[in-house]
Amino acid sequence: MHYCKYNSEYIPLLRYINILQRTGMPGPLGLPIIGHLHILNPEAPYLSLHAWTNLYGKVFKIRFGSVPCVVISDVDVLKKVFSQEESTGRAPLYLTHGIMQGNGLICSEGPTWQEQRIDQNLGTECGVEVCQLLEKKLSAEGGIIDPAEILGHCIGNAMNKLIFGITYKEDCKVWIWLQDLREKGIRMMGVSNVVNFLPWFRFFPYNVRNMRWIKMGQVESHLEYERVIREREIRLEEGEEPECITDFYLQEVQKRNKAGLNLNSFTRNQLYHLQADMFGAGTDTTVTSILWNLLILSSEGQNDLQKRIHDELDNGRQDQTQVSLLRAATLEVSRLRPVTPLGVPHGALASLQVGDWRVNKGTMLLPNHWSINRDPSVWKNPEKFDETRFLDPTVAFKIFPFQTGKRRCIGADPARDIIEGVLSHILKVYHVELEPDVDPWHDPRHGFTLEPQKFRVKFTKRVTTVKN
C-alpha cells in the first residue's frame, strides 16, 4: 500500500522527469503544477534565465505552470526558429488568450495576425517638440529635471497622430489618464506573472484588484477610441483623404462591405485592440529606449563619448563607411539594457526543430535577449560598455532590439528613427549631465519592458563647434 501511495502522489513529477529524459533537452528540475515559477526571480526573471543559460546551455527547457517553455539564448538558433511559420504563434498566456482574447497585433496569431500587419512611417519631427518642451520646463523648474514626462507626452502624441490622426494637449484630463493607464498597465503585464499560468492565483485579492483594473481600463479606453473612430468616420464620409491607421482600417472595412466580402478580422473590437497595442507598446518601448540612452550618455563615465557625439553632430562623420557614433551608442545601450530582455514569447503552432531538439506544438518559445547580448562567444568583454563595437555596420545584426524573424516589430525602422532623431535634437542643443549619486547601471524595473528607475538630468545649453 505504501508503494502505491508513493507512486500516485509523485506520478506528475515522474512523468515530467521521463519527458526530459526522452527529449534529451537539458533544464532545471521543476515541481508538479507550478513548474519553475517558485525558483524564478519575480523581479528580474531574465537574471534567473541567464544563470540557467550558463548551467544548462543556450537552449534549455523549463515550465511556467503547466506550459512547457524552451528558452533560446543562441543567436543563430533564434534567427532560424523565428524565421519559420510554425513559430509565429503566441504563447498560451492568460494575458494573450484570456484578457486580450487573441485580438490586436501583439496577442494575435494565424490569419488575424497576418491580415492586421500595417506598416507606417512616423518620421522624426517629434525631436523638435521634445526640445521645445524641455526649454519650457527648464525655464520653469531650473536646469535639473526628470525627462520621462516630456518624452511620454511627445512620443505618445506622435503615436496618437499616427494611429488616431489627433494629438492631445499636455493638460488634457483624458490624455493624462490614458498615459497613466499605459504606464501602470505595462508594469503589470510581465511575461513571468503567475496569473498567466496558474488560474487559481487570479482569485487572490491582490490579483483580483489588478485584473479588474486592467479590464476596466480596457473598457474605458475603448470608449475613448470609439469617440475618435466616429469622428474619423465622419471625416471620411465628407470626402477627406485617409491620414492615419484608423482611417485606413475604416477604409478597408468600407471596401469589404461594398464588395460583399467577409470582414474576417476587420471588426470594431479588433480595431480597439490594434489601437491599444500600437499606442501602448509603441510609446512605451520608444520612451524607455530614449530614457536608457539619456541615463547612460549623461553619466560621468561617458563624458568623452558625449563630447565625440557633439562633435560628429556639429561637423558630420569623417568615415562614411562606419555607423554614426550616435547610432553605435544607442545599439550598445540596447545591448546592455534591452527594453524587452525576454522579447515577446512566441508559441509553436506545430512541431518544429529548435537546435538539436524537436519541440511540440503549444510550447512557449522564449527569446533570451539578455543572455544573447552577453554571450562571450559573440562579444568581447560582454559586460563592458563599448560603443565602438557597433561602428562596423555588420555587427548590428547580432542583436535584436525589435525582435527578429516573421514577427519582427513592424515599427522597428520608424522607432529607430524617432529614438535617434530625438537624441540628436537634444544633444545638438544641450550637454546632458546625470544628477549626482545615481548609478546608471542600477537595478531596473521589469514589467512588460525593462525600465530605468526614476532619474533627473541637468540640461545645459551648448555652443555648436564647427571645424574648418
Number of C-alpha atoms within 10 A of each C-alpha: 6 6 7 8 9 10 13 9 10 11 12 14 17 13 12 17 13 12 12 17 11 9 13 14 19 17 19 15 14 19 15 16 16 16 22 17 21 13 12 16 13 18 16 18 19 21 16 14 23 20 12 19 22 12 13 15 17 21 24 22 23 24 24 24 22 14 19 18 23 22 26 27 27 21 21 12 18 24 17 15 22 21 16 15 16 18 28 25 24 24 27 21 25 18 20 18 16 11 15 18 15 21 23 25 25 21 26 23 22 14 10 18 19 15 13 19 13 12 13 13 13 17 16 18 15 21 21 16 17 22 22 14 16 19 15 12 17 16 10 9 9 12 16 18 19 15 23 15 12 20 26 19 23 25 25 25 23 24 22 20 17 21 21 22 19 14 16 16 11 14 8 10 11 14 17 14 13 18 20 11 17 17 15 13 20 16 15 15 17 23 24 21 20 21 22 22 24 18 11 9 14 18 12 10 10 10 14 14 13 14 19 11 15 17 14 12 17 18 13 12 18 19 13 13 19 16 11 15 20 11 12 22 16 11 14 17 9 9 8 12 12 17 15 18 22 23 21 16 19 20 16 14 19 13 13 15 12 9 8 9 10 10 13 11 18 17 12 15 13 20 24 22 23 24 20 21 17 21 23 20 16 19 25 23 22 20 26 21 25 20 23 24 23 24 25 22 25 23 21 15 12 14 16 11 17 23 13 14 23 24 18 18 20 16 14 13 15 9 9 8 10 15 18 20 22 23 21 22 25 23 24 23 23 21 25 20 22 26 27 24 27 26 21 22 22 24 23 24 20 15 14 18 15 19 16 11 13 13 22 14 15 20 25 28 27 22 29 27 29 24 27 26 25 19 20 12 9 14 15 12 12 16 13 11 16 15 17 13 16 22 20 13 13 10 14 18 11 16 19 25 24 20 21 19 17 16 23 14 19 18 16 18 15 16 24 20 17 23 24 20 17 23 21 19 19 21 23 19 16 18 20 22 22 22 18 11 6 14 14 21 13 9 13 16 15 23 21 24 25 23 23 20 14 13 18 19 20 20 23 14 15 13 12 14 12 11 7 4
